[in-house]
């Protein structure tokens, strides 16, 4: 990955520039991670509902 840093007049790094293809790959990976995290959270909530530790949502609430 070809990374470039932008600095201010004091030499402090203020930004990063990466090729668009690398950015698109990063975005794909983040979407996958978010999906996995969401599914994991859903499974935890289902287990809590089954154990009676969490109220089951009303059917209409699921579509909002």
TORTOR-311898 format. One record per atom (N, C-alpha, C): atom name; residue in one letter; x negated, y, z negated; residue number from 1; chain. Coordinates in Angstrom, 3 decimals, always signed. Layout:
<pt a="CA" r="a" X="X" Y="Y" Z="Z" k="NUM" c="A"/>
...
***
This chain:
<pt a="N" r="x" X="-0.853" Y="-1.173" Z="+0.000" k="1" c="A"/>
<pt a="CA" r="x" X="+0.000" Y="+0.000" Z="+0.000" k="1" c="A"/>
<pt a="C" r="x" X="-0.898" Y="+1.234" Z="+0.000" k="1" c="A"/>
<pt a="N" r="x" X="-0.664" Y="+2.097" Z="+0.940" k="2" c="A"/>
<pt a="CA" r="x" X="-1.428" Y="+3.331" Z="+1.039" k="2" c="A"/>
<pt a="C" r="x" X="-0.718" Y="+4.408" Z="+0.217" k="2" c="A"/>
<pt a="N" r="x" X="-1.263" Y="+4.748" Z="-0.932" k="3" c="A"/>
<pt a="CA" r="x" X="-0.655" Y="+5.709" Z="-1.844" k="3" c="A"/>
<pt a="C" r="x" X="-1.468" Y="+6.999" Z="-1.830" k="3" c="A"/>
<pt a="N" r="x" X="-0.771" Y="+8.114" Z="-1.757" k="4" c="A"/>
<pt a="CA" r="x" X="-1.422" Y="+9.423" Z="-1.832" k="4" c="A"/>
<pt a="C" r="x" X="-0.826" Y="+10.185" Z="-3.010" k="4" c="A"/>
<pt a="N" r="x" X="-1.677" Y="+10.906" Z="-3.705" k="5" c="A"/>
<pt a="CA" r="x" X="-1.223" Y="+11.701" Z="-4.837" k="5" c="A"/>
<pt a="C" r="x" X="-1.302" Y="+13.177" Z="-4.473" k="5" c="A"/>
<pt a="N" r="x" X="-0.314" Y="+13.938" Z="-4.890" k="6" c="A"/>
<pt a="CA" r="x" X="-0.332" Y="+15.383" Z="-4.729" k="6" c="A"/>
<pt a="C" r="x" X="-0.617" Y="+15.987" Z="-6.094" k="6" c="A"/>
<pt a="N" r="x" X="-1.445" Y="+17.017" Z="-6.106" k="7" c="A"/>
<pt a="CA" r="x" X="-1.845" Y="+17.656" Z="-7.357" k="7" c="A"/>
<pt a="C" r="x" X="-1.540" Y="+19.136" Z="-7.313" k="7" c="A"/>
<pt a="N" r="x" X="-1.364" Y="+19.714" Z="-8.504" k="8" c="A"/>
<pt a="CA" r="x" X="-1.183" Y="+21.161" Z="-8.569" k="8" c="A"/>
<pt a="C" r="x" X="-2.556" Y="+21.845" Z="-8.588" k="8" c="A"/>
<pt a="N" r="x" X="-2.559" Y="+23.144" Z="-8.720" k="9" c="A"/>
<pt a="CA" r="x" X="-3.816" Y="+23.894" Z="-8.674" k="9" c="A"/>
<pt a="C" r="x" X="-4.761" Y="+23.561" Z="-9.821" k="9" c="A"/>
<pt a="N" r="x" X="-4.243" Y="+22.957" Z="-10.897" k="10" c="A"/>
<pt a="CA" r="x" X="-5.085" Y="+22.560" Z="-12.037" k="10" c="A"/>
<pt a="C" r="x" X="-5.579" Y="+21.123" Z="-11.911" k="10" c="A"/>
<pt a="N" r="x" X="-5.193" Y="+20.455" Z="-10.840" k="11" c="A"/>
<pt a="CA" r="x" X="-5.626" Y="+19.089" Z="-10.624" k="11" c="A"/>
<pt a="C" r="x" X="-4.720" Y="+18.039" Z="-11.245" k="11" c="A"/>
<pt a="N" r="x" X="-3.619" Y="+18.468" Z="-11.847" k="12" c="A"/>
<pt a="CA" r="x" X="-2.682" Y="+17.522" Z="-12.458" k="12" c="A"/>
<pt a="C" r="x" X="-1.827" Y="+16.880" Z="-11.356" k="12" c="A"/>
<pt a="N" r="x" X="-1.741" Y="+15.546" Z="-11.364" k="13" c="A"/>
<pt a="CA" r="x" X="-0.928" Y="+14.843" Z="-10.377" k="13" c="A"/>
<pt a="C" r="x" X="+0.543" Y="+15.194" Z="-10.589" k="13" c="A"/>
<pt a="N" r="x" X="+1.195" Y="+15.583" Z="-9.505" k="14" c="A"/>
<pt a="CA" r="x" X="+2.592" Y="+16.007" Z="-9.596" k="14" c="A"/>
<pt a="C" r="x" X="+3.540" Y="+15.180" Z="-8.728" k="14" c="A"/>
<pt a="N" r="x" X="+2.989" Y="+14.405" Z="-7.788" k="15" c="A"/>
<pt a="CA" r="x" X="+3.842" Y="+13.616" Z="-6.899" k="15" c="A"/>
<pt a="C" r="x" X="+3.037" Y="+12.480" Z="-6.281" k="15" c="A"/>
<pt a="N" r="x" X="+3.777" Y="+11.530" Z="-5.732" k="16" c="A"/>
<pt a="CA" r="x" X="+3.168" Y="+10.392" Z="-5.047" k="16" c="A"/>
<pt a="C" r="x" X="+3.826" Y="+10.268" Z="-3.682" k="16" c="A"/>
<pt a="N" r="x" X="+3.027" Y="+9.981" Z="-2.678" k="17" c="A"/>
<pt a="CA" r="x" X="+3.538" Y="+9.762" Z="-1.328" k="17" c="A"/>
<pt a="C" r="x" X="+3.177" Y="+8.335" Z="-0.930" k="17" c="A"/>
<pt a="N" r="x" X="+4.196" Y="+7.583" Z="-0.512" k="18" c="A"/>
<pt a="CA" r="x" X="+3.966" Y="+6.212" Z="-0.043" k="18" c="A"/>
<pt a="C" r="x" X="+4.651" Y="+6.042" Z="+1.306" k="18" c="A"/>
<pt a="N" r="x" X="+4.206" Y="+5.097" Z="+2.101" k="19" c="A"/>
<pt a="CA" r="x" X="+4.859" Y="+4.856" Z="+3.388" k="19" c="A"/>
<pt a="C" r="x" X="+6.323" Y="+4.438" Z="+3.199" k="19" c="A"/>
<pt a="N" r="x" X="+7.161" Y="+4.840" Z="+4.153" k="20" c="A"/>
<pt a="CA" r="x" X="+8.597" Y="+4.566" Z="+4.047" k="20" c="A"/>
<pt a="C" r="x" X="+8.888" Y="+3.067" Z="+3.980" k="20" c="A"/>
<pt a="N" r="x" X="+8.121" Y="+2.242" Z="+4.683" k="21" c="A"/>
<pt a="CA" r="x" X="+8.346" Y="+0.789" Z="+4.618" k="21" c="A"/>
<pt a="C" r="x" X="+8.123" Y="+0.269" Z="+3.207" k="21" c="A"/>
<pt a="N" r="x" X="+7.116" Y="+0.782" Z="+2.527" k="22" c="A"/>
<pt a="CA" r="x" X="+6.866" Y="+0.383" Z="+1.137" k="22" c="A"/>
<pt a="C" r="x" X="+8.011" Y="+0.844" Z="+0.250" k="22" c="A"/>
<pt a="N" r="x" X="+8.504" Y="+2.061" Z="+0.485" k="23" c="A"/>
<pt a="CA" r="x" X="+9.625" Y="+2.593" Z="-0.297" k="23" c="A"/>
<pt a="C" r="x" X="+10.870" Y="+1.718" Z="-0.108" k="23" c="A"/>
<pt a="N" r="x" X="+11.130" Y="+1.308" Z="+1.124" k="24" c="A"/>
<pt a="CA" r="x" X="+12.294" Y="+0.465" Z="+1.392" k="24" c="A"/>
<pt a="C" r="x" X="+12.168" Y="-0.893" Z="+0.702" k="24" c="A"/>
<pt a="N" r="x" X="+10.971" Y="-1.451" Z="+0.664" k="25" c="A"/>
<pt a="CA" r="x" X="+10.745" Y="-2.717" Z="-0.048" k="25" c="A"/>
<pt a="C" r="x" X="+10.980" Y="-2.546" Z="-1.549" k="25" c="A"/>
<pt a="N" r="x" X="+10.509" Y="-1.454" Z="-2.090" k="26" c="A"/>
<pt a="CA" r="x" X="+10.720" Y="-1.166" Z="-3.515" k="26" c="A"/>
<pt a="C" r="x" X="+12.216" Y="-1.074" Z="-3.804" k="26" c="A"/>
<pt a="N" r="x" X="+12.963" Y="-0.393" Z="-2.931" k="27" c="A"/>
<pt a="CA" r="x" X="+14.403" Y="-0.250" Z="-3.120" k="27" c="A"/>
<pt a="C" r="x" X="+15.108" Y="-1.602" Z="-3.068" k="27" c="A"/>
<pt a="N" r="x" X="+14.708" Y="-2.479" Z="-2.141" k="28" c="A"/>
<pt a="CA" r="x" X="+15.300" Y="-3.814" Z="-2.060" k="28" c="A"/>
<pt a="C" r="x" X="+15.068" Y="-4.592" Z="-3.350" k="28" c="A"/>
<pt a="N" r="x" X="+13.838" Y="-4.524" Z="-3.864" k="29" c="A"/>
<pt a="CA" r="x" X="+13.512" Y="-5.243" Z="-5.101" k="29" c="A"/>
<pt a="C" r="x" X="+14.313" Y="-4.704" Z="-6.271" k="29" c="A"/>
<pt a="N" r="x" X="+14.468" Y="-3.379" Z="-6.343" k="30" c="A"/>
<pt a="CA" r="x" X="+15.247" Y="-2.790" Z="-7.433" k="30" c="A"/>
<pt a="C" r="x" X="+16.708" Y="-3.224" Z="-7.369" k="30" c="A"/>
<pt a="N" r="x" X="+17.274" Y="-3.285" Z="-6.159" k="31" c="A"/>
<pt a="CA" r="x" X="+18.668" Y="-3.718" Z="-6.022" k="31" c="A"/>
<pt a="C" r="x" X="+18.835" Y="-5.155" Z="-6.488" k="31" c="A"/>
<pt a="N" r="x" X="+17.873" Y="-6.016" Z="-6.134" k="32" c="A"/>
<pt a="CA" r="x" X="+17.935" Y="-7.410" Z="-6.565" k="32" c="A"/>
<pt a="C" r="x" X="+17.843" Y="-7.500" Z="-8.082" k="32" c="A"/>
<pt a="N" r="x" X="+16.930" Y="-6.724" Z="-8.683" k="33" c="A"/>
<pt a="CA" r="x" X="+16.775" Y="-6.744" Z="-10.135" k="33" c="A"/>
<pt a="C" r="x" X="+18.047" Y="-6.260" Z="-10.825" k="33" c="A"/>
<pt a="N" r="x" X="+18.675" Y="-5.224" Z="-10.280" k="34" c="A"/>
<pt a="CA" r="x" X="+19.914" Y="-4.711" Z="-10.859" k="34" c="A"/>
<pt a="C" r="x" X="+21.023" Y="-5.757" Z="-10.769" k="34" c="A"/>
<pt a="N" r="x" X="+21.082" Y="-6.474" Z="-9.653" k="35" c="A"/>
<pt a="CA" r="x" X="+22.095" Y="-7.521" Z="-9.491" k="35" c="A"/>
<pt a="C" r="x" X="+21.879" Y="-8.630" Z="-10.512" k="35" c="A"/>
<pt a="N" r="x" X="+20.645" Y="-9.075" Z="-10.667" k="36" c="A"/>
<pt a="CA" r="x" X="+20.334" Y="-10.134" Z="-11.629" k="36" c="A"/>
<pt a="C" r="x" X="+20.671" Y="-9.666" Z="-13.046" k="36" c="A"/>
<pt a="N" r="x" X="+20.321" Y="-8.417" Z="-13.362" k="37" c="A"/>
<pt a="CA" r="x" X="+20.617" Y="-7.879" Z="-14.691" k="37" c="A"/>
<pt a="C" r="x" X="+22.127" Y="-7.817" Z="-14.932" k="37" c="A"/>
<pt a="N" r="x" X="+22.869" Y="-7.401" Z="-13.918" k="38" c="A"/>
<pt a="CA" r="x" X="+24.321" Y="-7.316" Z="-14.037" k="38" c="A"/>
<pt a="C" r="x" X="+24.942" Y="-8.695" Z="-14.242" k="38" c="A"/>
<pt a="N" r="x" X="+24.476" Y="-9.668" Z="-13.489" k="39" c="A"/>
<pt a="CA" r="x" X="+24.999" Y="-11.031" Z="-13.643" k="39" c="A"/>
<pt a="C" r="x" X="+24.663" Y="-11.598" Z="-15.014" k="39" c="A"/>
<pt a="N" r="x" X="+23.451" Y="-11.325" Z="-15.477" k="40" c="A"/>
<pt a="CA" r="x" X="+23.034" Y="-11.794" Z="-16.797" k="40" c="A"/>
<pt a="C" r="x" X="+23.918" Y="-11.192" Z="-17.891" k="40" c="A"/>
<pt a="N" r="x" X="+24.197" Y="-9.899" Z="-17.768" k="41" c="A"/>
<pt a="CA" r="x" X="+25.056" Y="-9.227" Z="-18.745" k="41" c="A"/>
<pt a="C" r="x" X="+26.469" Y="-9.806" Z="-18.692" k="41" c="A"/>
<pt a="N" r="x" X="+26.949" Y="-10.099" Z="-17.509" k="42" c="A"/>
<pt a="CA" r="x" X="+28.287" Y="-10.685" Z="-17.363" k="42" c="A"/>
<pt a="C" r="x" X="+28.379" Y="-12.042" Z="-18.045" k="42" c="A"/>
<pt a="N" r="x" X="+27.344" Y="-12.853" Z="-17.884" k="43" c="A"/>
<pt a="CA" r="x" X="+27.328" Y="-14.175" Z="-18.526" k="43" c="A"/>
<pt a="C" r="x" X="+27.336" Y="-14.013" Z="-20.040" k="43" c="A"/>
<pt a="N" r="x" X="+26.549" Y="-13.078" Z="-20.569" k="44" c="A"/>
<pt a="CA" r="x" X="+26.527" Y="-12.838" Z="-22.020" k="44" c="A"/>
<pt a="C" r="x" X="+27.905" Y="-12.432" Z="-22.517" k="44" c="A"/>
<pt a="N" r="x" X="+28.565" Y="-11.544" Z="-21.776" k="45" c="A"/>
<pt a="CA" r="x" X="+29.893" Y="-11.090" Z="-22.185" k="45" c="A"/>
<pt a="C" r="x" X="+30.910" Y="-12.226" Z="-22.130" k="45" c="A"/>
<pt a="N" r="x" X="+30.820" Y="-13.072" Z="-21.108" k="46" c="A"/>
<pt a="CA" r="x" X="+31.731" Y="-14.212" Z="-21.011" k="46" c="A"/>
<pt a="C" r="x" X="+31.542" Y="-15.151" Z="-22.209" k="46" c="A"/>
<pt a="N" r="x" X="+30.295" Y="-15.388" Z="-22.591" k="47" c="A"/>
<pt a="CA" r="x" X="+30.026" Y="-16.250" Z="-23.744" k="47" c="A"/>
<pt a="C" r="x" X="+30.590" Y="-15.632" Z="-25.019" k="47" c="A"/>
<pt a="N" r="x" X="+30.452" Y="-14.306" Z="-25.168" k="48" c="A"/>
<pt a="CA" r="x" X="+30.980" Y="-13.631" Z="-26.351" k="48" c="A"/>
<pt a="C" r="x" X="+32.502" Y="-13.725" Z="-26.380" k="48" c="A"/>
<pt a="N" r="x" X="+33.141" Y="-13.574" Z="-25.228" k="49" c="A"/>
<pt a="CA" r="x" X="+34.600" Y="-13.684" Z="-25.164" k="49" c="A"/>
<pt a="C" r="x" X="+35.040" Y="-15.094" Z="-25.532" k="49" c="A"/>
<pt a="N" r="x" X="+34.336" Y="-16.072" Z="-25.008" k="50" c="A"/>
<pt a="CA" r="x" X="+34.678" Y="-17.469" Z="-25.285" k="50" c="A"/>
<pt a="C" r="x" X="+34.538" Y="-17.775" Z="-26.774" k="50" c="A"/>
<pt a="N" r="x" X="+33.542" Y="-17.158" Z="-27.424" k="51" c="A"/>
<pt a="CA" r="x" X="+33.307" Y="-17.381" Z="-28.846" k="51" c="A"/>
<pt a="C" r="x" X="+34.216" Y="-16.511" Z="-29.721" k="51" c="A"/>
<pt a="N" r="x" X="+35.021" Y="-15.654" Z="-29.087" k="52" c="A"/>
<pt a="CA" r="x" X="+35.920" Y="-14.793" Z="-29.844" k="52" c="A"/>
<pt a="C" r="x" X="+35.236" Y="-13.592" Z="-30.462" k="52" c="A"/>
<pt a="N" r="x" X="+34.041" Y="-13.281" Z="-30.018" k="53" c="A"/>
<pt a="CA" r="x" X="+33.287" Y="-12.146" Z="-30.560" k="53" c="A"/>
<pt a="C" r="x" X="+33.507" Y="-10.872" Z="-29.753" k="53" c="A"/>
<pt a="N" r="x" X="+34.240" Y="-11.008" Z="-28.663" k="54" c="A"/>
<pt a="CA" r="x" X="+34.508" Y="-9.857" Z="-27.800" k="54" c="A"/>
<pt a="C" r="x" X="+35.898" Y="-10.045" Z="-27.214" k="54" c="A"/>
<pt a="N" r="x" X="+36.665" Y="-8.962" Z="-27.180" k="55" c="A"/>
<pt a="CA" r="x" X="+38.019" Y="-9.038" Z="-26.629" k="55" c="A"/>
<pt a="C" r="x" X="+37.965" Y="-9.212" Z="-25.120" k="55" c="A"/>
<pt a="N" r="x" X="+38.875" Y="-10.025" Z="-24.612" k="56" c="A"/>
<pt a="CA" r="x" X="+38.963" Y="-10.202" Z="-23.168" k="56" c="A"/>
<pt a="C" r="x" X="+39.643" Y="-8.978" Z="-22.575" k="56" c="A"/>
<pt a="N" r="x" X="+39.147" Y="-8.500" Z="-21.428" k="57" c="A"/>
<pt a="CA" r="x" X="+39.757" Y="-7.307" Z="-20.828" k="57" c="A"/>
<pt a="C" r="x" X="+41.111" Y="-7.627" Z="-20.209" k="57" c="A"/>
<pt a="N" r="x" X="+41.962" Y="-6.619" Z="-20.129" k="58" c="A"/>
<pt a="CA" r="x" X="+43.226" Y="-6.759" Z="-19.428" k="58" c="A"/>
<pt a="C" r="x" X="+42.914" Y="-6.856" Z="-17.937" k="58" c="A"/>
<pt a="N" r="x" X="+43.728" Y="-7.572" Z="-17.201" k="59" c="A"/>
<pt a="CA" r="x" X="+43.477" Y="-7.796" Z="-15.770" k="59" c="A"/>
<pt a="C" r="x" X="+43.399" Y="-6.465" Z="-15.008" k="59" c="A"/>
<pt a="N" r="x" X="+44.217" Y="-5.487" Z="-15.350" k="60" c="A"/>
<pt a="CA" r="x" X="+44.198" Y="-4.203" Z="-14.662" k="60" c="A"/>
<pt a="C" r="x" X="+42.877" Y="-3.447" Z="-14.907" k="60" c="A"/>
<pt a="N" r="x" X="+42.297" Y="-3.649" Z="-16.080" k="61" c="A"/>
<pt a="CA" r="x" X="+41.025" Y="-2.974" Z="-16.395" k="61" c="A"/>
<pt a="C" r="x" X="+39.894" Y="-3.463" Z="-15.501" k="61" c="A"/>
<pt a="N" r="x" X="+39.997" Y="-4.683" Z="-15.027" k="62" c="A"/>
<pt a="CA" r="x" X="+38.946" Y="-5.248" Z="-14.193" k="62" c="A"/>
<pt a="C" r="x" X="+38.880" Y="-4.594" Z="-12.812" k="62" c="A"/>
<pt a="N" r="x" X="+39.977" Y="-3.982" Z="-12.383" k="63" c="A"/>
<pt a="CA" r="x" X="+40.034" Y="-3.382" Z="-11.051" k="63" c="A"/>
<pt a="C" r="x" X="+39.797" Y="-1.886" Z="-11.076" k="63" c="A"/>
<pt a="N" r="x" X="+39.543" Y="-1.311" Z="-12.221" k="64" c="A"/>
<pt a="CA" r="x" X="+39.292" Y="+0.128" Z="-12.308" k="64" c="A"/>
<pt a="C" r="x" X="+37.833" Y="+0.440" Z="-12.153" k="64" c="A"/>
***
